Every structure is written in structure tokens, then in C-alpha cells.
Amino acid sequence: MFSHLNLRHYLSGTGLIEPTATGLRLETHDAASQQYSDAQLDDVNLAGGLRFRWRPPLKLSLRARFSHPAGELQGTAGFGFWNYPWLPVAPSVPRLPQAVWFFYGSPPSNMKLDLLCPGHGWKAATIDAGRPSALALIPCAPPAVLLMQFPPLYHALWPMIQTGVGVRETPVAAPMTAWHSYELEWGLRYARFWVDGQLLLDRAPSPRGPLCFVAWIDNQYLIVTPQGRFGWGLLDAPGSQWLELADLTITPG
């Protein structure tokens, strides 16, 4: 299914990818916190090094639904484009995160990168931590973390830093367990997101690319906050948890 896109199937732990009547189902079954479980589609090219296929402008559209509503789905999941910052290929080359995607993270995940958006939940999001404006902020990181401990300074200073690293997020209110149409337009300067034909997020800063397509569901959690909290771990996800995809298209130009 979706064979025209040459997608790689990656499985870890209890991850499964199975065809359905309309597309593919990415599933974990009885995932446990002692083992990483992941069901993932991507089109990263690992031959001869790490290579990504996609650059703006392009448009992604698909239909999707999940097995559980937001808050009950355990782990992270989503679809869109990113640069695999933690893939153990060419480890000597730093890969600061770049992404334009629909992303879900359950508590205790807390990736509070947008001042006006919760650190967990189902959201549309962009980030480009490798852009020149972001790299220029690196020397300021230690004192900035200290200043972020004080709420008035956090609210005053974080919007500038957020803009520098190309972060923009907004929650997706559409119930995750029902079929919905999702679209994102990855432009040269800005990205836009739609759900069921309704514009959700406009003029989000666009990551530069190149990036690869990815869709996944797993049992991990991530913590990254302006106040310097960092963490990673695995969750118990009993039973079957899945993401079902249909009508996936990527249209350049």
C-alpha cells in the first residue's frame, strides 16, 4: 500500500504494520516500559549515508484515525516531515531537529516549545533548530535557561527565542478516533495546516529541508522545556494501540 512513495517499514518491539481495506494500520500491541515499541513508515535513504527526499514547496494530504482519544493513547504518534535528529547514522554530524508535522505526545511528555500551546496533546507543529537565527542563540542558552525559571522573564523572552528556532504550534481539536482529512502545505517561507478542509494554522515558519516523510506510533515520552528540563522514557501501553492511514499523497510544487 502507498507503494508509489517507496516507504520503508520500520518495526521495533511489538510494532506491526498491516494492510486494511483502505490503507495501512500502524500498531503496537501490549507495549511495555521495558522495551521500545514502534511501528513506522518513512522514506529515509540509508544507502551511503543519511539522505532525505523532500524539499519545499510541497503538499501532504491523507486521512487518519487513531485507536484511542487524546490523553488515553500512550506514547507519541503522528505524520509529516522531519530530519531524524536521533537516527544513529553518521553520528559525527549533528542534526538539530527540523520538522513540519502533526504530532501527538501523551503525558508525561512535555515539549513546551510554543508559549501558547500545551507541552503535550495532538497538535500541528513546526521547528527548525538548525537555522542561522537558532544557531546564533546557542551561546545564550545557559543564562537563558536560568532566566526562564522566572515566569515574567519567561513570558517576556521566550517568544523571541521561539521565533529564532522556528517553532509554531497549535492544538488539533478534532477527535483522534474518528476519520479526518489532514493536509499540510510546506512552503518556502511558511507552512499551513488544515483539518477537514478548515485552516488550522497559518504562516508557521517553514523548516528548510531536506526532510523525510514519517508516520509512526510508539510507546516513548519526551521532555524538553525552556526551563531546562530534559527527559526520555518508555510507557506501558496495554492492548492494541494504532494509527490508521488512507489516501496518502505528497504533491511537490
C-alpha positions in Angstrom: 0.0 0.0 0.0 1.3 3.5 -0.9 3.9 1.7 -2.9 4.3 4.6 -5.3 6.0 6.5 -2.4 8.6 3.8 -1.7 8.1 3.8 2.0 10.3 1.9 4.4 8.6 -0.2 7.1 10.4 0.0 10.4 9.3 -2.1 13.4 10.6 -2.4 16.9 9.4 -4.3 19.9 5.7 -5.2 19.4 5.2 -2.9 16.4 3.2 -4.2 13.5 2.2 -2.7 10.1 -0.8 -4.3 8.4 -2.9 -3.5 5.3 -6.5 -2.5 5.7 -9.3 -2.1 3.2 -8.3 1.5 2.6 -4.7 1.8 3.6 -2.3 0.7 6.4 -2.6 0.3 10.1 0.5 1.1 12.3 0.1 -0.8 15.6 1.7 -1.6 18.9 0.4 -4.5 21.0 0.9 -4.8 24.7 3.9 -2.5 24.6 5.8 -2.4 27.9 8.1 0.2 29.5 11.0 -2.3 29.5 11.2 -2.2 25.6 10.8 0.4 22.9 8.0 -0.5 20.6 7.4 1.4 17.3 5.5 0.9 14.0 6.8 3.4 11.5 6.7 4.3 7.8 9.4 6.6 6.4 11.3 7.2 3.2 14.8 8.0 4.6 17.6 6.7 2.4 20.3 5.0 4.4 22.4 3.8 1.4 25.7 5.5 1.5 24.8 7.8 4.4 21.7 9.7 5.6 19.7 11.3 2.7 16.3 12.9 2.7 14.0 13.1 -0.2 11.7 16.1 0.2 12.1 19.9 0.0 9.6 22.7 -0.2 7.3 23.6 -1.8 5.0 20.5 -1.5 1.7 19.4 0.0 0.9 16.4 2.1 -2.7 15.1 2.4 -4.1 12.0 4.0 -6.9 10.6 6.1 -6.2 9.2 9.5 -7.7 7.9 12.7 -6.4 6.5 16.0 -7.5 3.7 18.3 -7.7 6.0 21.4 -8.6 9.6 22.1 -6.0 12.2 23.2 -4.9 11.5 26.7 -5.6 7.8 26.5 -3.2 7.0 23.7 0.1 6.2 25.4 3.4 7.4 23.8 3.9 9.5 20.7 2.5 9.3 17.2 2.0 11.4 14.1 2.9 12.1 10.5 4.6 14.7 8.4 8.3 15.5 7.6 11.4 15.6 9.8 15.2 15.1 9.8 15.7 12.2 12.1 17.9 14.0 14.6 18.5 10.8 16.7 19.0 8.3 13.9 22.3 6.5 14.6 23.7 7.2 11.2 26.8 9.4 10.6 26.8 10.2 14.4 29.6 12.7 14.0 27.3 15.0 12.1 25.0 17.0 14.5 21.3 17.0 13.4 19.4 19.7 15.3 15.6 19.0 15.0 13.7 20.1 11.9 10.0 19.2 11.4 6.7 20.2 9.9 4.1 17.7 11.0 1.1 16.7 13.0 2.5 15.4 16.3 1.0 13.7 19.4 2.6 13.2 22.8 0.9 11.8 25.9 1.8 12.8 29.4 4.4 12.7 30.9 5.6 14.1 27.6 6.2 17.8 27.9 7.6 19.5 24.9 6.6 23.0 25.8 8.2 24.9 22.9 5.3 27.2 22.0 4.4 29.8 24.6 0.7 29.5 23.8 0.4 25.7 23.3 0.5 22.9 25.8 3.5 20.7 26.0 1.5 17.5 25.2 -1.5 16.5 23.2 -2.4 16.4 19.5 -1.1 19.4 17.6 0.2 20.8 14.3 3.8 22.0 14.7 7.0 23.3 13.0 10.5 23.6 14.3 13.9 24.4 12.6 16.6 24.4 15.3 19.4 24.5 12.8 18.5 27.8 11.1 21.1 30.6 11.5 19.0 32.5 13.9 18.8 29.4 16.1 22.5 28.8 16.0 23.2 32.4 17.0 21.2 31.8 20.2 23.4 28.8 21.4 25.9 31.0 23.3 23.0 32.5 25.2 21.5 29.1 26.2 22.9 28.7 29.7 21.9 32.1 31.0 18.6 31.9 29.2 17.7 28.6 31.0 18.3 30.4 34.3 16.1 33.3 33.3 13.3 31.0 32.2 12.8 29.9 35.8 11.1 33.2 36.5 7.6 33.4 34.9 7.7 37.1 34.0 11.0 36.7 32.2 9.9 33.5 30.5 6.8 35.3 29.1 8.9 38.2 28.0 11.9 36.4 26.5 10.7 33.1 25.2 8.7 34.5 22.2 11.9 35.9 20.7 13.7 32.5 21.2 10.8 30.6 19.9 10.9 32.7 16.7 14.6 32.1 16.4 14.2 28.3 16.4 11.3 28.4 14.0 8.7 27.0 16.5 5.0 27.4 16.0 2.3 25.0 17.3 -1.4 24.8 17.8 -3.7 22.1 19.2 -5.8 19.9 17.0 -9.4 19.8 18.4 -10.7 17.1 16.0 -11.4 13.8 17.9 -8.5 11.5 17.2 -10.6 8.3 17.0 -12.7 9.5 14.0 -11.6 9.7 10.4 -10.4 13.2 9.5 -8.7 14.7 6.5 -5.3 16.2 7.3 -3.3 18.5 5.0 -0.1 20.4 5.4 1.5 22.8 2.9 5.2 23.1 3.3 6.2 26.3 1.6 9.5 28.1 1.1 8.8 30.6 3.9 5.7 29.4 5.7 3.7 26.3 6.4 0.0 25.9 6.7 -2.1 23.1 8.2 -5.8 22.1 7.5 -8.1 19.6 9.2 -11.2 18.6 7.2 -10.7 21.5 4.9 -10.6 24.1 7.7 -7.4 26.1 8.1 -5.9 25.3 11.5 -2.5 27.0 11.4 -1.3 29.7 9.0 2.1 31.3 8.4 4.1 28.9 10.6 7.8 29.3 10.0 8.9 26.7 7.4 11.9 24.4 8.0 14.4 24.5 5.3 14.8 20.8 4.5 15.6 18.4 3.0 13.4 16.2 5.2 12.0 12.7 5.0 8.3 11.7 5.3 7.5 9.8 8.5 4.3 8.3 10.1 4.6 6.4 13.4 3.2 5.2 16.7 5.3 4.2 19.7 5.5 4.0 23.5 8.0 6.7 24.3 7.7 10.0 26.1 9.9 13.1 25.7 10.5 16.1 27.9 12.1 19.4 26.6 11.2 22.7 28.2 12.6 26.2 28.1 13.3 25.9 31.8 16.0 23.2 31.1 14.0 20.1 31.8 15.0 17.2 29.6 13.9 13.6 29.8 13.1 10.4 27.8 11.5 7.2 28.8 9.1 4.4 27.8 5.5 3.8 28.8 3.2 0.8 29.3 0.7 0.7 26.5 -1.5 -2.3 27.2 -3.7 -3.8 24.5 -3.7 -2.6 20.9 -2.9 1.0 20.0 -2.9 2.0 16.4 -2.8 4.7 13.8 -4.6 4.0 10.5 -3.8 5.9 7.3 -5.6 6.2 4.0 -5.4 8.2 0.8 -1.8 9.4 1.4 -0.4 11.7 -1.3 2.6 14.0 -1.4 2.5 16.6 -4.2 5.6 18.7 -5.0 5.3 22.2 -6.2 
